[in-house]
Amino acid sequence: MVYPNKWNLSHYFYTGLEDPKITMDIANILPLVDNFAKKYEHIFHTFTTTTQILWFYNDYTIMSHDMATPSYYLFYRSSLDTQDLAVTKRMGEIDYIYTEASNRLLFVAQGWKKIWYNQIITWANDPALSRYKNDLISTSDSIRYILLEAEEKVLNLKSRPLGLANSLHDELTGSYEFTMMINDEEKKLTEEEVRSYRQHIDRNIRKESYHSLRRIYNSKQTQISLGNIYTSIVKDWSSEITMRWYPDTVMVQRNISEEMDDAVVDMLLSEVEKAYPLYQRYLKIKAKMLWLENIFAVYDVGAPLGIVDKDFTFDEAYDLHLSVMKDFDAEFYDYSLKMIQEERIDVFPRAGKRGWAYASYRKWEESFVLLNFTGKLRDVSTISHELGHAIHGYLSQWQEAPVYDSALSMAETASIFSEMLLGEKVKSLVTPEEYREYLNERLGDIFSTIFRQVQYVAFERDVHTQIHSGSELTYKDLNILWRLHQDKLYGGVVVYDIDAESESGWSMIPHIFHTPFYCYAYAFGNLLTFALYNKVQEGSLSVEDYKDILRSGGSERPRDLLSRYGIDIASPEFYQSGLREVEKMVEEFEKLA
């Protein structure tokens, strides 16, 4: 079957930037805010009844949804072409409006602060407000970090330049043009296409792929630009810690937003770092299989074993995903088919398009998925991964808007679970030799989404801690720190082809710019998914139980939600059991070698 491969944004949003409706919707943002403020500004802090809070939640939800629609559209348009200056200009204009809107809504946070903890917790325990309980609990936790209204206004105004820094990162990296020499021919490629060659069977092409990326990212101009953008973002994060009187640890803001205890996150990072030798063991096996012992380079880490170098068309890949979903659950299958039929998946890389992949969803709206499909098996896994996110967004629609979004620590559950389902399907379709190649790729992905993500966070924590302590870091300092954490992860197995001062790998990771410390959610999500998947396979957790976890959205704290299904994320055993599953796969790989 031939599937649509581009978004049809005009069907869901506007016909274009000149559509009178987007102009009207943007013009209506501040009047929406003013009408809400007129109704609640002088009375919200006096509320004492459940009925009053229900009215407030209803009106706030509708206002928030309507004022956000133009922003979603512009974000999607920018993703399709980061170099579209008309879109960039419109995004800057609307960002100014949102800053003004935020200032006019400061009375909400101030109102919660005046209502204070005891009343909020009373509401949280009221059955009539049970569907808002977790939002009320989160609010009660956060009010201690809310400043006076005048101070909050200053922070809002300060946030606009930071938003421009993130936009600059996307616009800058989206403008990069890459070239590679392939079969003595110079080709112009997108970044995603260049990255796909890092898994090529030909070692020289893999090496050329890395050199292509470094020709751009290691240039002095790029290093200066991205180094200053990144340290500016880190300094802003640090200033929030100081001004809001957060506990003086650099990750506490993220942990609060993720509803994760500091001790639980520290345990996750510690247990994975202690297991780094398992990754090194895998790399040693792989180096031996590739006859690259003692010369195993960074561009060999993602190498195939030489048995299979299969390409997929997108239609073949999507059919495979659909067959996996059909075997697992009818609702998963139906929604996956609906996504592609309704033109809500943008498939192929092209010049200017945002790199990597993502799924986007919100209350009362359909999910959208952005891919950069280049035909490799990893791209097939990416389809299942991002469609898992989209399905999660669909199942969460049952929740009220304030508790619709799950914490990032739970947001990777459905995506990784879908990848595991795909893995079982692939295993049943291939020969033993092909399975060895698949297991190599699967382990590579697992180590990337658990171990490498923890390495990223360890690097981030180091950078944030030094800057928060008053140190000034140049791009060369960042490169040296990156190499330090690479050394811990690789344990001497990988031979470097550049010196530490030129090791710019950090600058190629968009998450550390856009969402500091987000990457531990991938590691947590993988280990959690091993636990959930094993429970489903052994029958102690039904498919409906698993779907109920997804349907919960952000309505419960991760620790409380999972404990109802026999999972204790505060126990080292939880992380160790997940890592043992990885060790079993390494042992299987070792036997095949």
Secondary structure, 3 states (H helix, E strand, C coil): CCCCCCCCHHHHCCCCCCCHHHHHHHHCHHHHHHHHHHHHCCCHHHCCCHHHHHHHHHHHHHHHHHHHHHHHHHHHHHHHCCCCHHHHHHHHHHHHHHHHHHHHCHHHHHHHHHHHHHHHHHHHCCHHHHHHHHHHHHHHHHHHHCCCHHHHHHHHHHHHHHHHHHHHHHHHHHCCCEEEEECCEEEEECHHHHHHHHHCCCHHHHHHHHHHHHHHHCCHHHHHHHHHHHHHHHHHHHHHHHHCCCCCCCCHHHHHHCCCCHHHHHHHHHHHHHCHHHHHHHHHHHHHHCCCCCCCEHHHCCCCCCCCCCCCCHHHHHHHHHHHHHHHCHHHHHHHHHHHHCCCEECCCCCCCCCCCEEECCCCCCCEEECCCCCCHHHHHHHHHHHHHHHHHHHHHHCCHHHCCCCHHHHCHHHHHHHHHHHHHHHHHCCHHHHHHHHHHHHHHHHHHHHHHHHHHHHHHHHHHHHHCCCCCCHHHHHHHHHHHHHHHHCCCCECCCCHHHCCHHHHCHHHHHCCCCCHHHHHHHHHHHHHHHHHHHCCCCHHHHHHHHHCCCCCCHHHHHHCCCCCCCCHHHHHHHHHHHHHHHHHHHHHC
